[in-house]
Amino acid sequence: MVKLNKINKTNVSKYVRPSWDEYFIKIAALVSERSTCLRHHVGAIIVKDRRVVTTGYNGAAAGTKDCLELGCLRDELKIPSGERHEICRAIHAEQNAIIQAAKHGQDIEGGTMYCTHSPCIICAKMMVNAGIKRIVTYGNYPDVGGVKDLLKEAKIEFVKVEKPKSSIVFLD
């Protein structure tokens, strides 16, 4: 029989469990570390019924050269953030999360998109058509295409949270 140690009540009282939004947005931030973009590291996850369905980060199409190899064409051309998306090699994190769900047959309708940055208009339209019902973010992206108006019209809840702490609490 295994003997369990008594719980140290001092440690337990100091620990604050993250909310579901804090938990999932922190996972999206971790996913962003896979990004190959030289401008923004963006991570996204789609959650349904408190379960991570899919993840995505911004980077070049699978099997093609990325900005880490070739440099940033948008920087070379001095294109401001939020403009001329077609010049960029990268697929946005939100797009990659939706693509991965489709590729693997995962139902995301009614799900929540957690993303480190607010969506561009292209990603927002994709989320509307994919049936995403809630978006949670902590970062800003230039709203050059009326993103917030589109989300409001589509009845998608948009939630802005604080940027998560870049640490992990380990209880030894």
C-alpha positions as CSV (number, residue, x, y, z in Angstrom):
1,M,0.0,0.0,0.0
2,V,1.3,3.5,-0.9
3,K,1.3,6.0,1.8
4,L,0.4,9.5,0.7
5,N,2.1,12.5,2.2
6,K,0.0,15.1,4.0
7,I,-0.9,18.2,2.0
8,N,1.2,21.2,3.0
9,K,-1.6,23.7,3.7
10,T,0.8,26.6,3.5
11,N,1.6,25.9,-0.2
12,V,-2.0,25.1,-1.1
13,S,-3.2,28.5,0.2
14,K,-0.7,30.4,-1.8
15,Y,-1.5,28.7,-5.1
16,V,-4.2,30.3,-7.3
17,R,-5.5,28.1,-10.0
18,P,-5.8,29.9,-13.4
19,S,-9.3,30.5,-14.9
20,W,-10.1,28.5,-18.1
21,D,-9.4,31.7,-20.2
22,E,-6.1,32.2,-18.5
23,Y,-5.2,28.5,-18.9
24,F,-6.0,28.4,-22.6
25,I,-4.6,31.8,-23.6
26,K,-1.3,30.7,-21.9
27,I,-1.3,27.6,-24.1
28,A,-1.8,29.8,-27.2
29,A,1.2,31.9,-26.1
30,L,3.3,28.7,-25.8
31,V,2.2,27.6,-29.3
32,S,3.4,31.0,-30.7
33,E,7.0,30.0,-29.9
34,R,6.9,27.7,-33.0
35,S,6.3,30.8,-35.3
36,T,8.8,31.4,-38.1
37,C,7.7,35.0,-38.5
38,L,10.3,37.7,-37.9
39,R,7.7,40.4,-37.0
40,H,5.1,38.7,-34.7
41,H,5.0,35.4,-33.0
42,V,1.3,34.5,-33.0
43,G,-0.2,31.4,-31.5
44,A,-3.8,30.2,-31.7
45,I,-5.8,27.3,-30.3
46,I,-9.4,26.2,-30.8
47,V,-11.2,24.9,-27.7
48,K,-14.5,23.1,-27.6
49,D,-16.1,21.8,-24.4
50,R,-12.9,22.7,-22.4
51,R,-10.8,20.5,-24.7
52,V,-8.0,21.7,-27.1
53,V,-9.2,20.6,-30.5
54,T,-6.4,22.1,-32.6
55,T,-3.4,24.5,-32.6
56,G,-1.8,26.8,-35.1
57,Y,1.0,29.3,-35.3
58,N,2.0,31.8,-38.1
59,G,4.5,30.5,-40.6
60,A,5.1,29.6,-44.2
61,A,3.2,26.8,-45.9
62,A,4.4,23.3,-45.0
63,G,7.5,22.3,-46.9
64,T,8.3,25.8,-48.1
65,K,11.0,28.2,-47.1
66,D,10.1,30.6,-44.3
67,C,11.3,34.0,-43.1
68,L,13.9,32.5,-40.9
69,E,15.6,31.2,-44.0
70,L,14.8,33.9,-46.5
71,G,14.2,37.1,-44.5
72,C,11.0,39.1,-44.3
73,L,9.8,40.5,-47.6
74,R,7.3,42.8,-45.8
75,D,10.2,44.4,-43.9
76,E,12.3,44.8,-47.0
77,L,9.3,46.5,-48.7
78,K,8.5,48.5,-45.5
79,I,4.9,47.3,-45.5
80,P,3.1,48.3,-42.2
81,S,1.6,45.6,-40.0
82,G,-2.0,44.9,-41.0
83,E,-1.6,45.8,-44.7
84,R,-0.9,43.8,-47.9
85,H,-1.4,40.3,-46.4
86,E,-0.8,38.8,-49.9
87,I,2.9,39.8,-49.8
88,C,3.5,37.7,-46.6
89,R,4.8,34.1,-46.9
90,A,3.1,33.2,-43.6
91,I,-0.2,31.7,-43.0
92,H,-1.8,33.2,-40.0
93,A,-2.0,31.2,-36.7
94,E,-5.9,31.3,-36.8
95,Q,-5.9,30.1,-40.4
96,N,-3.5,27.3,-39.5
97,A,-5.7,26.2,-36.5
98,I,-8.8,26.1,-38.8
99,I,-6.9,24.3,-41.5
100,Q,-5.6,21.7,-39.0
101,A,-9.1,21.0,-37.8
102,A,-10.4,20.5,-41.3
103,K,-7.4,18.3,-42.2
104,H,-8.0,16.0,-39.3
105,G,-11.8,16.0,-39.3
106,Q,-12.3,18.0,-36.1
107,D,-15.5,19.7,-35.5
108,I,-14.9,23.3,-34.3
109,E,-18.4,24.8,-34.8
110,G,-19.4,26.6,-31.6
111,G,-15.8,26.6,-30.3
112,T,-13.6,29.3,-28.8
113,M,-10.5,30.6,-30.6
114,Y,-7.8,31.7,-28.2
115,C,-5.2,33.7,-30.0
116,T,-2.2,35.9,-28.9
117,H,-3.3,38.7,-31.2
118,S,-6.7,40.0,-32.3
119,P,-7.7,38.7,-35.8
120,C,-7.2,40.5,-39.1
121,I,-10.3,40.8,-41.3
122,I,-9.4,37.7,-43.4
123,C,-9.1,35.5,-40.2
124,A,-12.2,37.0,-38.8
125,K,-14.2,36.1,-41.9
126,M,-12.8,32.5,-41.7
127,M,-13.8,32.2,-38.1
128,V,-17.3,33.4,-38.9
129,N,-17.7,30.7,-41.6
130,A,-16.0,28.0,-39.4
131,G,-18.7,28.6,-36.7
132,I,-16.3,30.0,-34.0
133,K,-18.6,31.6,-31.4
134,R,-16.0,33.2,-29.1
135,I,-12.6,34.8,-29.5
136,V,-10.2,35.4,-26.6
137,T,-7.0,37.5,-27.0
138,Y,-4.6,39.7,-25.2
139,G,-2.7,41.3,-28.2
140,N,-3.7,44.0,-30.6
141,Y,-3.6,43.9,-34.4
142,P,-4.5,46.9,-36.5
143,D,-8.3,46.8,-37.2
144,V,-8.0,48.1,-40.8
145,G,-11.0,46.1,-42.1
146,G,-13.7,46.6,-39.6
147,V,-13.1,43.3,-37.7
148,K,-15.0,44.3,-34.6
149,D,-18.0,45.3,-36.6
150,L,-18.0,42.0,-38.5
151,L,-17.7,40.0,-35.2
152,K,-20.5,41.9,-33.7
153,E,-22.7,41.4,-36.7
154,A,-21.9,37.6,-36.7
155,K,-22.7,37.5,-33.0
156,I,-19.2,36.3,-32.0
157,E,-18.2,37.3,-28.5
158,F,-14.8,39.1,-28.4
159,V,-13.0,39.0,-25.1
160,K,-9.8,40.8,-24.3
161,V,-7.7,39.5,-21.3
162,E,-4.5,40.4,-19.7
163,K,-1.3,39.0,-21.2
164,P,-0.4,35.9,-19.2
165,K,2.7,35.8,-17.0
166,S,5.6,34.1,-18.9
167,S,6.2,31.6,-16.1
168,I,5.0,28.2,-15.1
169,V,4.2,27.5,-11.4
170,F,5.7,24.2,-10.4
171,L,4.8,22.8,-7.0
172,D,7.6,20.5,-5.9
